[in-house]
Amino acid sequence: MLSSHHSIPLSLLRLPTLFLLIISTSSAFTIKEATVQDLQLAFKHNSVTSRKLVQFYLHQIRKLNPILRGVIEVNPDALSEADKADKERKATFQGRLPALPALHGIPILLKDNIASKDKLNTTAGSYALLGSLVPRDAGVVKKLRKSGAIILGKASLTEWANFRSSNMPNGWSARGGQGQNPYFPLADPCGSSSGSAISVAANMVAVSLGTETDGSILCPSSFNSVVGIKPTVGLTSRAGVVPITPRQDTVGPICRTVSDAVYVLDAIVGFDPNDAEATKDALKFIPHGGYKQFLNASGLKGKRLGIVRTPFFSFSNGSVIAEAFENHFRVLSQRGATLVDNLKITNIDMILDFTTSGEATAMSAEFKLSLNAYLKELVSSPVTSLAEVIAFNTKFSDPEMITEYGQDIFLESEKTNGIGKTEKAALFDMKRLTRDGFEKLMKENELDALVAPDIAISTVLAIGGFPGISVPAGYGHKGVPFGIFFGGLKGSEPKLIEIAYAFEQATKVRKPPIHQTKPSQ
């Protein structure tokens, strides 16, 4: 029951060891830190092929993943997908096919709660789902395949998207082990999309997908010095994603640059009949011509940015982070933004309290309903309900480390019985807190975005289904990264992208992990 019939474990991966960092023809081209645009240009000039790109990343995974644990498994068909992309590109250059999409031939990792109908598993990091068969590609994966992206494998995560236990460390799963921050081994990699962030930060893949219910894209992006976009709920399909709650779940890109994240976002947004209600409602937010048009280096001009000092800016005066943000405020202002400082969000303490806000109450009931529905749609699975997952964990307590980490969130969720009076009251409370708090603040002050250094802003955005972007902002004690967060109202991605891209281009804070600067052996 703990084995799979169709996966290739990373421990069995055998690859040639001689791959050069520099692949050149007429000019040198470095794969490490290369953006999607760089790669497409290299394809055009025949400086690299998709096959060489996949081989490079597979080599990086073989070399680094035993330590970093950012990848759970690789796609055994990745090289054949790369060959297909190379043939299509050659036909395009010869005029036999139309122009190719931005992600064509680009390897991407999927968080291991995003289904792919191929030889890869979809397990949310748990042995309970190992060997299960999904009925189809997740909606976002179908769109990625249409864009010509190469599915390189599955990224690790905090097991069950960090909704199994309140005691589980960020980045740990039974299948993946303990994910490690590539900048400092003892630093928190954050969760739950930890592997997606670790892998792109460490150059084990070009771009990746993560999911967020509350903080799971924004936090690992911040802690691993990469860019994460948490889209408005419904902008990207959740069909085929192991769920927590459709009210807050969203799928988004985690990449090294804002531009890369935007290219991925453009590929995955839009209507999906398998997530019809949410994606149809969000269609009105998608701009004609997509999001890449908002990659504007002058995008801060005329923007109004709000700053809520309490509780988000709680670090001590004179600290590295405090000084960094004062410098960032000056940059934002110098680039044309108006900063509206010392604002307050009504009832912010209640909003940030997982219990008093109603978030915990609602999510427990929603999780049980959503997970049971997901499991019943599987073609085959070792488990068909939350109750059976709990029983599986109890039976296989050693590999699932139940004694050490428990499954208290699962047990609380299993006690629920649908959306009753208590849950409806919790949902009402969150709507009221959102209306009187974040929405009122944004509208009354005519803000384009709220700026924050603290991952706590993710909860403000989560309970209202709002979008946010995290961009590298600096490196603190022992070189541990931190990010800057820009959050806005539903559908405000165009403004957020302009702001985030202009900030990134003005500061260019991101640097690769130190060990990544050494040549591969």
Disulfide bonds with the S-S distance in Angstrom:
Cys190-Cys219 1.78
